Amino acid sequence: MRTKLVELRKMQGFTQYTFAAAVGTSRSHYGQIETGDKSPSFRLSRRIKKQLGYYADDLFDNTSIP
């Protein structure tokens, strides 16, 4: 589980469905990114970071927000 990604999404009030729509992917694909089953493409990772306003390289690590 990519904890930081999940925490940031929830802190901004997004469900997986609404966040996936905001970044232009399916809920299923985005869910697999959160669980770590898939990695986002470079373009999708940039859209995710931009939507969350989080630009550090550790967003997709399995860590929590400090």
N, C-alpha and C positions, 0 to 999 in steps of 0.2 A: 504494500500500500504506500502510495506517495502522500504521506500525511500532510506535508506543507501545502501541497496543491489542493487537497480536500479542505483544509482549514481556511485557506485564503478564499476559495470559492464560496464556502458557507458564510464566512464573515461578510462577504459582499452581497449576501442574500440570494445567490443563485442556486437553483437545483441543477442536477446534472443535465437535465433536459434543456433548461433555459440557457445554461452556460454553453452547452454544445451548439445550440442555435446561434448564440452570439459570436462564436469563433468559427462557425461554418463547417461543422462536422456533425455526424450522427451521435445520438446519446449513447448508443452501443459502443461506438469507437472511442468516444471520450471516456466512458466508464472503464474500458480496457486500459486506457492511458493512466487513469487514476490507480488502478489495481497493479499496474506495472507489467501487465501482460503484453502491452504494446508500447512502443516509443513513438512520440509524435514526429512527423517530418520537421525539417528545419523551419519551413514556412508556417506550419501549424503551431510549433512551439513559440514562434515569434508572436503569432496572434494571441495565444494563450497568455503569454507574459504581458503583452500590451493591454489586454482586457483586464488583467488583474493588477496592472501597475507595478509589477514585480520583475525586475530586470537582472537579478543576480543569477549566477550559473547554477545554484543549488536547488532551484525550484522542483526539478524532477527527481531529486534524491529522496531517499526514504527518511526524511527528518521532519521535525515539528518546528513551528515558528518559535524562535527564542524569546 
